[in-house]
Amino acid sequence: MEVRRERCERGESILDLVGNTPLVEINRLRDGLSPRVRILAKLEGFNPGGSVKDRPAVWMVRDGLRTGKLRAGKTIMDSTSGNTGIALALAGTVLGYPVELVMPENVSTERKKIVRAYGARIVFSSPLEGSDGAIRLCRKLLEADPERYFKPDQYFNPVNPLAHYESTGPEIWADTEGSVTHFVAGLGTGGTVMGTGRYLKECNPKIQIVGAEPDDAWHGLEGLKHMASSIVPGIFHEEQLDRKISVSTDRAYEVVYRLGNEEGLVVGQSSGAALVAGLQIAREIDAGVIVVIFPDFGDRYLSTSLWFGWREWQERARAKHAAGARA
Ligand SMILES: Cc1ncc(COP(=O)(O)O)c(C=O)c1O
C-alpha cells in the first residue's frame, strides 16, 4: 500500500493548508501482534494550527460567513479546552474577525500562549469544572450580549462532524486504498469519530468505528471526555459507534512515552489513548488495517502532568473538589 500525501503547494492563505495529513505505520509498538495486522497513525499535528481541530474550526467559521451568522462587527466566541481555540484564533485572524475564548484556567501554558500569539482574548473558567465549566460560562456571556457574538458551538454544530465527513474520511479511504478495516479516535466533542465514521461506513459498512474514552472522570487525557460524567455533546450519537473502549490515563501515558522513545513520535495524551484502544483491537484480530487518529504533537504538553507529577495532580484535584463540595 502506497501512502499518498498531496499537500497544496501554494495556498491563497494558511487555511488552504488544513487537511491532507499523512498516515504513518506504527512499527515497534506491536508486541505479539499478527504480522497481518497493520496500525496506521494519522498525524493531525501536521495541520497549520497543529491539531485535528483545524478542520472543524475552518469549516464552522466559513459556514458562519456563508449563512451570514458571522458578519462585520461580530466576535467569534466559544468554549474550548485548547485545540479548538487555537484553530478558531487562526481562522479568525486570517479572515479578519476578533476571537474570544472561554477555557479552564488550568489548560497548558503553551496553549494559552499560542492562542494569544494569534491575537485572541482568553476568558478563564474554573479549573475545577473542566470543559463543562467553560461551556457554562460561555453560555452565560453569550446570553448577556447575544448580538455581539458568533458562536461556532462545536459541541452542537453539525458542521463539526461534516468537516471530518468531507475531509478526514475521504483522505483515509484514499490513502489506504480502501483497505481500512477499523477506525479509532478519541472522544471529545465526538466530531472526528462521527463524521469520519459516517463517511467510511458509506464506503464499506463493514469498517468498525471505535471511540476511545477516559475510564474515569478524573483523567489526565486533555481533549477527551468521560461521557458518563460530562455534558454529552449534541453531535455525539453513541449508537453510531460499533464499540467504545475505556482507557486509563496511566496506560495512555505509558504509550505516549513509548511512542517518543521507540517510534520517534512525540504526541499528546489523546494520541496515546487512541493507540491503547487500537492496540487492544489489534490483539483481538488476525488481519486488518487499523487507522488511529493522533490529534496533535506533544510539544504543547511539555509543561503538563503528562511529563511530571500526574498522580500528584490527580490527588490534588480530587482533594480540592472534595473540599469545594463540603464548603
Ligand atoms: C488533543 C485532542 N484530542 C482529541 C480531541 C477529540 O476530538 P473530537 O472533538 O473531534 O472528538 C480533541 C478535541 O478537542 C483534542 O483537542
Ligand as a Chemical Component Dictionary entry (heavy atoms), coordinates in Angstrom:
data_LIG
# 
_chem_comp.id                   LIG 
_chem_comp.type                 NON-POLYMER 
_chem_comp.pdbx_formal_charge   0 
_chem_comp.three_letter_code    LIG 
# 
loop_
_chem_comp_atom.comp_id 
_chem_comp_atom.atom_id 
_chem_comp_atom.alt_atom_id 
_chem_comp_atom.type_symbol 
_chem_comp_atom.charge 
_chem_comp_atom.model_Cartn_x 
_chem_comp_atom.model_Cartn_y 
_chem_comp_atom.model_Cartn_z 
_chem_comp_atom.pdbx_ordinal 
LIG C1 C1 C 0 -5.997  16.774 21.814 1  
LIG C2 C2 C 0 -7.364  16.363 21.403 2  
LIG N1 N1 N 0 -7.609  15.079 21.202 3  
LIG C3 C3 C 0 -8.831  14.652 20.839 4  
LIG C4 C4 C 0 -9.878  15.503 20.677 5  
LIG C5 C5 C 0 -11.228 14.956 20.336 6  
LIG O1 O1 O 0 -11.688 15.272 19.051 7  
LIG P1 P1 P 0 -13.246 15.450 18.805 8  
LIG O2 O2 O 0 -13.666 16.728 19.460 9  
LIG O3 O3 O 0 -13.377 15.507 17.324 10 
LIG O4 O4 O 0 -13.952 14.281 19.417 11 
LIG C6 C6 C 0 -9.672  16.853 20.884 12 
LIG C7 C7 C 0 -10.772 17.794 20.784 13 
LIG O5 O5 O 0 -10.731 18.925 21.210 14 
LIG C8 C8 C 0 -8.381  17.304 21.249 15 
LIG O6 O6 O 0 -8.127  18.608 21.478 16 
# 
loop_
_chem_comp_bond.comp_id 
_chem_comp_bond.atom_id_1 
_chem_comp_bond.atom_id_2 
_chem_comp_bond.value_order 
_chem_comp_bond.pdbx_ordinal 
LIG C1 C2 SING 1  
LIG C2 N1 SING 2  
LIG C2 C8 DOUB 3  
LIG N1 C3 DOUB 4  
LIG C3 C4 SING 5  
LIG C4 C5 SING 6  
LIG C4 C6 DOUB 7  
LIG C5 O1 SING 8  
LIG O1 P1 SING 9  
LIG P1 O2 DOUB 10 
LIG P1 O3 SING 11 
LIG P1 O4 SING 12 
LIG C6 C7 SING 13 
LIG C6 C8 SING 14 
LIG C7 O5 DOUB 15 
LIG C8 O6 SING 16 
# 
